[in-house]
Amino acid sequence: MSQMSVPPTLYVLNAAAVTKPHAIDHLAADMRGYHVDVSIISETHLKQAHDSNAFGMDGYIMYRHVLHDVILHHVQQSPEFITLEAC
């Protein structure tokens, strides 16, 4: 297993609703601009009726966890990252 020369870039955001128009587009632009490897997004306001496919991003694997609110995790699709099983 090769070691990464720099630690992954982590982006943590309390989104206060990713269901707003264009919210995912803005989030994706931020993640590309900051070269984010892993994001943790809370307060998404997603409901079970929301289709997960509408909240994915090119180049990232999305995990959706339900706690009191839904938390999205986006992990860059890269051989340097180990894919974890969704909880």
C-alpha positions in Angstrom: 0.0 0.0 0.0 1.5 3.3 -1.0 1.5 6.2 1.4 0.1 9.6 0.5 2.5 12.5 0.6 -0.1 14.9 1.9 -3.1 14.3 4.1 -6.5 14.3 2.5 -8.4 17.6 2.3 -11.5 17.6 4.6 -14.5 19.9 4.0 -17.1 20.1 6.8 -20.3 22.1 6.3 -23.5 22.6 8.2 -25.5 23.1 5.0 -28.9 24.2 6.4 -30.6 22.4 3.5 -29.0 20.9 0.3 -32.5 20.7 -1.0 -32.5 24.4 -2.0 -32.2 25.1 -5.8 -28.6 24.8 -7.0 -27.2 24.0 -3.5 -25.5 20.8 -4.7 -24.0 22.7 -7.7 -22.6 25.4 -5.4 -21.3 22.7 -3.1 -19.6 20.8 -6.0 -18.0 24.0 -7.2 -16.6 24.7 -3.7 -15.3 21.1 -3.5 -13.6 21.4 -6.9 -12.2 24.8 -6.1 -10.7 23.7 -2.7 -9.6 20.3 -4.1 -11.6 18.5 -1.5 -10.9 14.8 -1.0 -13.6 14.1 1.7 -16.6 16.1 2.7 -19.0 15.8 5.6 -22.2 17.7 5.2 -24.8 18.0 8.0 -28.2 19.6 8.4 -29.0 18.5 4.8 -32.8 18.4 5.4 -33.0 15.4 3.1 -36.0 13.1 3.6 -36.4 9.5 2.6 -38.4 10.6 -0.4 -35.4 12.5 -1.8 -33.5 10.4 -4.4 -29.8 10.0 -3.4 -28.8 10.2 -7.1 -29.8 13.9 -7.2 -27.2 14.7 -4.5 -24.1 12.9 -5.9 -21.2 14.6 -7.5 -18.9 13.6 -10.4 -15.7 12.1 -9.1 -17.0 11.4 -5.7 -18.7 8.4 -4.0 -21.6 9.5 -1.8 -22.6 7.9 1.5 -25.9 9.0 3.1 -26.4 8.4 6.8 -29.5 9.1 8.8 -29.1 10.4 12.3 -31.3 13.1 13.6 -30.8 14.7 10.2 -29.2 13.3 7.1 -25.4 13.5 6.8 -23.8 13.2 3.4 -20.2 12.0 3.0 -18.5 12.5 -0.3 -15.3 10.6 -0.8 -13.1 11.3 -3.9 -12.9 8.4 -6.3 -9.2 7.7 -6.1 -7.0 4.7 -5.5 -5.4 6.4 -2.5 -8.7 6.3 -0.6 -10.2 3.2 1.0 -13.9 2.8 0.4 -15.8 2.2 3.6 -19.0 0.3 3.8 -22.0 2.6 4.4 -23.3 2.4 8.0 
